[in-house]
């Protein structure tokens, strides 16, 4: 028997997507396109290695910022607020390889077609739900949580108004947990605690790219005190608290934070 299904010839590949985006930008030099294409080549190489090794859920995130000088890039160029990001994305590896990418015009998802060797657009302009039903954090640190986090979790587990409790999901891979939050809604928390008062995740290369993606999808990314993308970095490896997700869920969490700030 032969496969009689039609063969799709007008697929939007990631390379085509990047070039079309570049044409819309006045004064574009093509450097961003070259950088993204180089990144895709690396992702394909990793995907091939993962399939051979039988590993799953390896993850990576990347972001690109504008530089403020024509000289060689320096540490000073990297220490910019996340608001200056022009493109960010992440890759998820497993039985299939997915890339989520934003160039500041929404979030689009691409899946690697092994037969073609190309990433194909599978979901355009992804939007996070206004409110979800899942919370995600490492509850092994519950002993050290701030009172605001403890009370918020208590409400998610034992809602007083008779609504259903939230489900708990935690992979332990920030990119995988945030991707699930993007797809299904809810909230991901890696807050500060007594053991790590400044947080654990790195601002520049962990929090900022994921915060950019979540905001582009209509969500919120915060430290509990300010928007992640508004922080002016002080060092390359600076750590910050990190809470992202559906806008109504994050706003509810922030209400608990503000409540405990007023009472302290």
N, C-alpha and C positions, 0 to 999 in steps of 0.2 A: 504494500500500500504506500502511496506517495502522499506527502503533506500538501494539501491543496490550499492551505491558508495563504493569503496575500503576503507578499514580501514588502515590508515598509522601507521606502527609499527616501523619505523626507524626514528622517529622524533628526532631532536637534542634539548634536554631540556637544560635549563640553568645550571642545576647541572652537566649534562654530559659535557657540554661545558667547565665549569670551571675546571673539573677534567682533561679533555684532554689538556687544556692549561697548567695546573700545571705539567703534565708529561713531557712537553717539556722544562721545566726550570731546569737547572742543579742545584742540591743542594736544591731543593724546600723542605720545611718542612711541607707543608700542612696547615700552619696557615692562608694563604691568602684564601684558599679554605673554611676553616671553617668560616672565617669572612664573606665572600661573601654569604655563605649558611645561616648564621644567619641574614644577611641583607635581603635576599630573604624571610625568614620567617616573618620578620617584615613587609615587603612590602605586603605580602599576607594577613596579619592580618589587615593592613590599608585598603587594597582593599575590604576586607569583610565588614569592618565597613562603608566604603564609600557607598557601594551598599545598605546597610541597611538604611543609613541615607539619601540617595538620593542626595549626594553632587557630584560635578564634578570639575575636573581640580585642585584638590589638587596636590601639586608637592613636590618633594624632590630631593636633589642631595647629593652625597657622594663621597669622594675620599679616597685613601689609600696611605700613603707615607712610605718609608723605614725609619727606625730609625737608628741612628748612634751609639747606645750603647745597651748593653744587660741589663742595669739597667731598673728600672721602668720608663715608658715614662714620660717625663716632658714637660713643655711649650717650652723649648729650642728645643726639638725634633720636635715640631709642626711648629716652625718658620723656615721652609725650602722653598726654591724656588719650584715652581710648576714643574720644570724639574725633580724633584725627585719623582713625583707621579708614582706609579706602576699600579694603576687601578683607574678608575673613572666611574661614571654612574649617571643616574637619573631615577626617576619613574614618570610617568604621570597616574593619576587616573581619570576615567570618566566612560563612558559606557563600555569601555575596559581598561585594565591596561597594560601599556607598560613599559618596562625597556630597556634603551639604556646603553650599557656597553662597555668599552674599557680596555684592559689589556696591552695597548701599541702596539697592533698589528692590528690597525684598529678599527672601530666601528661596533658593531652588535646590532640588535634590537630583542627583545623577547616580545611576547604577552602572557598574562596569559590565559590559557584554564581553565575555571571554572570547567568543567567536570572532567578534569584530576588533577587539582590542581597543574599544572606545567607550567612554562614559556617555550614557544616553540619558537625556532629561526624562525623568519619570514623575516628578511632581513639581509644579510651578507655583511660585508665590505662596509658600507654606505659611499658614497662620496658626498660632498657638490658641488653644481654647481659652475663653475668658475665665473659666474656672474648671479645675479638674477634680479627680477623685483619688489621687495618689500623692503621698509625700515620700521623700527620699532623703535619708541622711544616715550617718553611722551612729546608731544608738548605743554602740559600745562605749561611747563617751558620755552617756547620760548622767553619770555621777558628776561631771564637770560642767554641764550645761548651765547657761545663765537662766535665771527664773523666767524670763520672757519666752525662751525656747521651750522650757519644760511645760509652761502653762499652755503654750500654743499646741504642743504635741498632745497634751491631755485632752484638749478640745477636739483634735482630729480623731483621737482614738475613742473618746467617750462623749460624743456630742449631746448636749443637754436638751436640745430642741426636738429630739426624736428622729433626726435625720440619720442616714447611714454613715458609719465611720469611714474614714479614708483607708485605703489599702496602703501597705508599706512595701516599697521596692527599693533595694539598694544593691547595685552591682559591685561598687567599690572602684569602678573606673569612671572618672568624672565625665568624660566625653560620652560614654554609653548612657550614663544616668541622665545627662542633660538632653541627649537625643531622644530618649524615651519621654522625657518631660515635654519636649517640643512636639512630639507626635501625639501624645495622649493627654497633655495638660497636667496640671498639678504644680508641685513645688519641689525644688531641689535645694537642700541646705547644707552648707559647710560653714557653720557660724564660728565665731570666736568662742573659746571656752576658758576655763581656769588654767588649763595646761598650755593652751596656745592663745593668749589674749589678743594677738594680732592676726589670728587666722592661720591657715596652713597652706592655702593655694596661692600660687604666684600670680601677681597682678598682670604683668606684662604679657606672658606667654601662655597662661592658663585661663585666667578670669576674663581679660579683655576680649579675646576673640570669641569666647562663648557668650559673653554679655552682648557683644555686637550682633551676633546671630539671633539671640533671643529678642532683643529690642527690635530688630528688623522684622521679626515675625509677630510683633505686637505684644510681647511680654515685657517683664520688668526684671532688671538685674541690679541688685543693691548690696551694700555691705551691712545694711541695717541702719546706717546713718546718712549715707549718700549714694547716689548712683555710681556704679562701678566705673562707667566710662568717663565720669567727671573728675576722677582722682588724678592729680598731678604726681607721677611717679618720682620717688626720691632715690631709688636704686634698682638695678636690673632684676634682682631676685626678691624684691619686696613682696611680702605676703599680706593678704587682706581676707576678712570674712567674705563669704560669697553666698548669696541667696538669689535664685532665679526661678522664673516660672510664669504661670498664668497670672494676669494682672490682678484679678480678684483675690487669688490665694496669697500673693505676695503682699498686697495691701492689707489683708487680714493679719498676716504675720507682723507687718510694720506697726499695726495698731497695738499689738501686744508689747512690742519694743517701746513705743512711745508711752504706753501706760506705765511700764516699770521705770522708765526714765523719770517720769513725773513724781513717782512715789519714792524714789531713792534720794 
